[in-house]
């Protein structure tokens, strides 16, 4: 009888440890983001495959803040990342519409993360950092089509089904934020 109880307790402890480890967050500097040839991935998760919020959240762990509105936002303060989940009947649909990466200090709002993205990000062969200028982004991403942005110091590029917004400071010498989503425009 003691052997059976001990075996059950060990099984329970192993299960609880597995649960804790599966929901633990990686270190912010270990997060890697790659956008290449129309494929967008965060760590091991191919975002473009399904645009599933739960798949990305499994990589990042539990969000710091969740807020309902036109979208359900999932803010990850330590990562400098915000997920925008589409809604259906005022409830999260599970499908992402956009992911934002905060690179440097800019304007903030209720969903802005408290920290900045410090992981590694690469778009094609361009390494992303706050010291990028719009001019260098244009030069390195020549295959990307520039489309209307309608926001000052904010530029929209599209390529193979993705859009990427690059938001800069007034001098356009510091990259503040990158937003990535599925391009719904027909003329991309």
C-alpha positions as CSV (number, residue, x, y, z in Angstrom):
1,X,0.0,0.0,0.0
2,X,2.8,2.4,0.9
3,X,4.5,1.6,-2.4
4,X,1.4,2.5,-4.4
5,X,0.9,5.8,-2.5
6,X,4.6,6.7,-3.0
7,X,4.3,5.8,-6.7
8,X,1.2,8.0,-7.1
9,X,2.9,10.9,-5.2
10,X,6.0,10.7,-7.5
11,X,3.8,10.6,-10.5
12,X,1.9,13.7,-9.3
13,X,5.2,15.5,-8.5
14,X,6.5,14.7,-12.0
15,X,3.3,16.0,-13.6
16,X,3.3,19.2,-11.6
17,X,7.0,19.8,-12.5
18,X,6.2,19.3,-16.2
19,X,3.3,21.7,-15.9
20,X,5.5,24.4,-14.3
21,X,8.3,23.9,-16.8
22,X,5.9,24.1,-19.8
23,X,4.5,27.5,-18.6
24,X,7.8,29.0,-17.6
25,X,9.0,32.0,-19.6
26,X,12.2,32.0,-21.5
27,X,14.7,34.8,-20.9
28,X,13.9,37.9,-23.0
29,X,17.3,38.0,-24.7
30,X,16.8,34.4,-25.9
31,X,13.7,35.2,-28.0
32,X,14.5,35.1,-31.7
33,X,12.3,36.5,-34.4
34,X,12.9,35.7,-38.1
35,X,11.0,37.0,-41.1
36,X,12.2,35.5,-44.4
37,X,10.5,34.9,-47.7
38,X,7.1,35.5,-46.3
39,X,7.6,33.2,-43.3
40,X,7.4,34.8,-39.8
41,X,8.5,32.8,-36.8
42,X,9.0,33.5,-33.1
43,X,11.4,31.1,-31.5
44,X,10.3,27.7,-32.8
45,X,6.8,28.7,-33.7
46,X,5.9,29.4,-37.3
47,X,3.4,32.3,-36.9
48,X,2.4,32.5,-40.6
49,X,1.3,28.8,-40.5
50,X,-1.9,29.5,-38.6
51,X,-1.6,32.9,-36.9
52,X,-2.8,31.2,-33.6
53,X,-2.5,33.2,-30.4
54,X,-2.2,30.1,-28.3
55,X,0.8,28.8,-30.3
56,X,2.7,32.1,-29.8
57,X,1.7,32.3,-26.2
58,X,3.1,28.8,-25.6
59,X,6.5,30.2,-26.7
60,X,6.3,33.3,-24.6
61,X,4.5,32.0,-21.5
62,X,1.8,33.8,-19.6
63,X,1.1,37.4,-20.6
64,X,1.4,40.2,-18.0
65,X,-1.7,42.0,-19.1
66,X,-4.7,41.1,-21.2
67,X,-7.2,43.8,-22.4
68,X,-10.4,43.5,-24.4
69,X,-11.4,46.1,-27.0
70,X,-11.5,46.1,-30.8
71,X,-8.9,43.3,-30.4
72,X,-7.8,41.3,-27.3
73,X,-4.3,42.5,-26.5
74,X,-1.8,40.3,-24.8
75,X,1.1,42.4,-23.4
76,X,4.4,40.8,-22.5
77,X,6.2,43.5,-20.5
78,X,9.6,41.8,-20.2
79,X,9.7,40.9,-23.9
80,X,8.5,44.2,-25.3
81,X,5.9,42.4,-27.2
82,X,2.1,42.8,-27.7
83,X,-0.1,40.3,-29.5
84,X,-3.3,41.5,-31.1
85,X,-6.0,38.8,-31.2
86,X,-9.0,39.2,-33.4
87,X,-12.4,39.2,-31.7
88,X,-15.7,37.5,-32.7
89,X,-18.8,38.7,-30.8
90,X,-16.5,40.6,-28.4
91,X,-14.6,37.5,-27.5
92,X,-11.1,36.5,-28.5
93,X,-11.1,34.3,-31.7
94,X,-7.7,32.7,-31.1
95,X,-6.4,34.2,-34.4
96,X,-3.8,36.9,-34.3
97,X,-4.1,40.0,-36.5
98,X,-0.7,41.6,-35.5
99,X,2.3,41.3,-33.3
100,X,4.2,44.4,-32.2
101,X,7.8,44.6,-31.0
102,X,8.8,47.7,-29.0
103,X,12.4,48.4,-29.8
104,X,13.1,51.8,-28.1
105,X,11.2,54.4,-26.0
106,X,8.4,56.1,-27.9
107,X,4.8,57.1,-27.2
108,X,3.1,54.7,-24.8
109,X,-0.5,53.7,-24.2
110,X,-2.5,51.3,-22.0
111,X,-1.3,48.2,-23.9
112,X,2.4,49.2,-24.4
113,X,4.9,46.9,-22.6
114,X,7.0,48.3,-19.8
115,X,10.1,46.8,-21.3
116,X,11.7,46.6,-24.8
117,X,12.4,43.8,-27.2
118,X,16.0,42.7,-26.4
119,X,16.0,39.4,-28.3
120,X,17.3,38.9,-31.8
121,X,15.3,39.9,-34.8
122,X,16.2,39.5,-38.5
123,X,14.1,40.5,-41.5
124,X,15.7,38.7,-44.5
125,X,19.4,39.6,-44.0
126,X,18.7,42.8,-42.0
127,X,19.4,42.7,-38.3
128,X,17.0,44.8,-36.4
129,X,18.2,47.2,-33.7
130,X,17.1,50.6,-32.4
131,X,19.9,52.4,-34.3
132,X,18.4,51.6,-37.7
133,X,17.3,54.4,-39.9
134,X,14.5,54.3,-42.5
135,X,17.1,54.8,-45.2
136,X,19.0,51.7,-44.2
137,X,15.8,49.6,-44.0
138,X,14.8,50.7,-47.5
139,X,18.2,49.8,-48.9
140,X,18.3,46.3,-47.3
141,X,14.7,45.3,-48.0
142,X,14.6,46.2,-51.7
143,X,12.2,43.3,-52.6
144,X,9.6,44.7,-50.2
145,X,6.9,47.0,-51.6
146,X,6.3,50.3,-49.8
147,X,2.6,51.0,-49.3
148,X,0.6,53.8,-47.7
149,X,1.0,54.2,-43.9
150,X,-0.8,57.5,-43.2
151,X,1.1,58.0,-40.0
152,X,4.1,60.4,-39.8
153,X,7.5,58.6,-39.4
154,X,5.8,55.3,-39.8
155,X,6.5,53.2,-42.9
156,X,4.7,50.1,-44.2
157,X,6.3,47.5,-46.3
158,X,4.7,44.3,-47.7
159,X,6.1,41.1,-49.1
160,X,4.7,37.6,-49.8
161,X,1.6,38.0,-47.7
162,X,3.1,39.9,-44.7
163,X,3.1,43.6,-43.8
164,X,5.6,45.2,-41.6
165,X,5.3,48.7,-40.1
166,X,8.5,50.5,-39.0
167,X,7.9,53.3,-36.6
168,X,10.8,55.8,-36.2
169,X,11.5,58.9,-34.1
170,X,11.0,62.3,-35.6
171,X,14.5,62.4,-37.0
172,X,14.0,58.9,-38.4
173,X,17.3,57.8,-36.9
174,X,15.9,55.5,-34.2
175,X,13.6,52.6,-34.7
176,X,10.9,52.6,-32.0
177,X,8.5,49.8,-33.0
178,X,7.9,47.1,-35.5
179,X,4.4,45.7,-36.2
180,X,3.9,42.5,-38.3
181,X,0.7,41.1,-39.6
182,X,-1.0,39.2,-42.4
183,X,-1.3,41.5,-45.4
184,X,-5.0,41.8,-46.3
185,X,-4.5,44.4,-49.0
186,X,-5.0,43.0,-52.5
187,X,-2.3,45.1,-54.2
188,X,0.7,43.8,-52.2
